[in-house]
Amino acid sequence: LLYDKKTNEHPDHVVVIKYVPFVKDSKRAMDEYISSIFMNGINTIAIHNTCEDSLLASPL
């Protein structure tokens, strides 16, 4: 559907996401993005994502 079979196109990687059973806990992902801004400044954005019951805690 996304790749042309005539030209033998195919994805170069595969992503697998597996979930664990319900265990009444939470996971927290902490991500930090740093970028340069004007006058040699630095901009930092910190993101905290909390997912309950062992779900994937990642920014999508």
Stockholm file with secondary structure:
# STOCKHOLM 1.0

chainA/1-60         LLYDKKTNEHPDHVVVIKYVPFVKDSKRAMDEYISSIFMNGINTIAIHNTCEDSLLASPL
#=GR chainA/1-60 SS CCSCTTTTCCCSCCCCCCCCCCCSCEEEEEEEEEEEETTTEEEEEEEEEEEETTCCCCCC
#=GC SS_cons        CCSCTTTTCCCSCCCCCCCCCCCSCEEEEEEEEEEEETTTEEEEEEEEEEEETTCCCCCC
//
